[in-house]
């Protein structure tokens, strides 16, 4: 069941952006400081990614009890044992897949919707799948309220991807399978890029960049050790 279909009405190369309110604008200095100290000071160099990270109001994607920590260099807890990744990891994963304005993206693990929002600033459309119904519902509402009309949220099993909208130019997984799911490899477009943490539960995993060339050949590069929540399996709702 699709809990919210935020339909794609934007043309390729249109710049998408959050609908900001006064509270969001008051946090702009914190976002600027986050980009300068956590991203530019490290290895995030893509100007489009940096601009997206400056624009997306991260404090709107965390529980009210955690808003004072929203722009710190740390993951934060969500409900159902899920987390929102630290800003640097979100920026790194986004930079690795080299988003373009005409790209169509699959995200596995919507969580709060923050990674989807960052991607939505940069691409034509984001299809994102979340296994927890409550998180799917609240993230869809949040993205809609912020004006992201190029994101579609689905409650379901992201391990199997979203064949209806495949192939995807980019796939981003924000939860860690023990091995890369074959359906995701199958749904990656020729010339596509996938970033996914891979490894055992409750242990250090590998962040991998996977690319498929025009002939369908897969190449994999290990980027860094990471620690993500596990990619859970479940029945896909009708």
N, C-alpha and C positions, 0 to 999 in steps of 0.2 A: 504494500500500500504506500503510495507516495503521500506523505503528510503535507508537503508544501511544494508546489511547482512554481518557482519564481522564474517566469518564462523569459527566454532570451528575446529581447526586442532590439538589442543594440547591434549596430553594424560593426564589422571588423574595423579595427584601428580607432574606434571610439574609446575615449578614456572614461572608465567607470570610477565612481568614488562614493564614499560614505556620505550620507546626509548628516551633517554635523550640527549639533546644538551648542548652546552657550557653555554647558558643562564640558563638552568635548573640546571646545576651543581653549578652555582653561587648562586642559591637560597638554596643550600643544608643546609647551616648553619641556615637559617631561618626555614627550616623544622625541623631540629634537635632541635632548641629552642622551636618550637611549640609543639613538642612531649614531651619535658622535662617539660615545664611550664604549658601546658594546659591539657595534657593527663596523664602523669606519676604522676603529682602532685595531680591528682584527683583519679578516680577509674578505669582507663583503665589499665589493667594488662596483657591482652593477648599479648604475645610477637609477634605473627604473625600479629595481628592488628597494633601494634606499628610499626613494620617493614614496613607494607604497607603504613601507614601514613607518614613514613619517605621517602618512594620512590615516591609516586604520586606527581607530580609537580602542586600543587593547583593553582599557579599563571597562569597556562595555561587554567584554567577552568573559569576564571572570565573576565569581560570586561577589556580592556586595561586601562580604567580610574580608575579601582579598584585594579590594580595589586599591588600597593604599600601597600594595606591593606590585601593582600591575606592570610597572615599567622597570622592575628590577630584573637582573640577569639570572632568572631562576624559573623553573616550571612551577605551576600553581595547581592545586587540587580542584577538580570538578566533582560532580556527583557520580555515583555508580563506579567509584574507583578509577575514574579517568582523570587525565591531567591536560592542561594546556602547556605546550612546550615553551621553553625559554625563548625570548625574542631572537637570540642568535641562531638557534637551531631552525626556527621558522625561516629566517632570512637565508641561511645556508642552503636549506632544502629547495627554497624557491630559486635561488641563484643557480644551483646545480642543474635544474631542468631547463634553464634558458628560455623563459616564457616569451612568447610573441603574441601580438595583438590578435592574430587570426587563430590561435590555438584553442582546441577543445580539451578540457582537462577532466580526468577522473580522480577524485580524492577518496581514499578509503580511511574512514575514521573521522567523521565530521567534528566530534567533540563539541566544543563551544562555538565553532564556526570561524575561529580566528584565521587559521591557515587558508580556509576557503575565501575569506574576505581579502586577504593579501593577494592571493592568486587572481581573484576577480578584478582587482585593480589593473591587471596586466594582460588578461586574455579575453577571448570572445565569450566563453561560457565554461562554468565549472559544474560538473555533476558530482555530488558528494553523497556517500553512503555511510550511515551510522547504525550500529547494531542495537543501541539502546533507544527505545522508542521515546522516552522522555527527553533525552538529549537531542534527538532528531527534531522533535516538535519545537523545543525552545530555541535551538539554533536556527531553524527555519524562520521562526517568528522574529528573532533578533536580526537576521540578515535582511528580512523584508523591511523591518522598521528602519534599518540603516540605509535602505535604498539600493541594495544589491539585487538588481533585476536580472542579472546574468548568472545566478546560482540556482540550481535545483537540488533539493535535499530529499533523500529517500531513506526510509527506515528499512533496513535489510542486512543481508550478509555480504559485506564488502569483499570477502575472500573470493567470491565468484564474479566480482566486477559488476558491470552493468551493460550486458551485451546489446541491449536495445539501442544504446547510443554509441556503441563502439564503431570504428576504432577511435582511440584517443591519441592525441599528439603528446600528451603528458599524463603520467600517472604518479600520484604522490600518496604514499601510505604513511599514516601517522600512528600506526600500531605495528608491532613486530611479529611476523610469522616466523616459524622455525625454518621454513624454506620458502622461496618465492613462489606464490601460487601460479600454477600454469594458466588459469583463466586470465590473469592479469597480463602475462606475457603474450597470450594470444590476442588480447584486445589492444595491445600497444601498436600504434600505426607504424608503418615504414618511416624511418627517420625520427621515430619517437624517442622520448626520454622518460625513464622511470627512476624515482628515488624511493628507497625502501629500507627500513632497518630490519635486519635478519639475524635471528639467533634464538637461543633458549630463553624461556621465561625466567624472570628474576635473576638475570645474569647480564654481563656485558654483551652487547650485540654489535654487529657491523652495519654502518650506514653505507649502502651500496648505490652507485649510479649505474643503471642498466640502459644501454642504448641498442636500438634495432636499426640496422642499415636498410637501404632501399631493396636489398635482396633478402631481407628477413633474418640476416645473421645477428646474433646477440653477442654483445660484449659487456663485460661487467668490471667495474672498478670499485675497490673498497676505499671509502673516503676517510672514515674516522670511527673510533669506538663510541657507542652511544648506549643509552638505556631508555627503552620505551615500554609502555604497557603492552601486553601480548595482544595479537590479533585474534579475537575470539570468533568461533564459528557458531552458526545458528541457522534455524530455518528461515527462509526468506518469506515475509508475509505475502499474501495474495494481493 
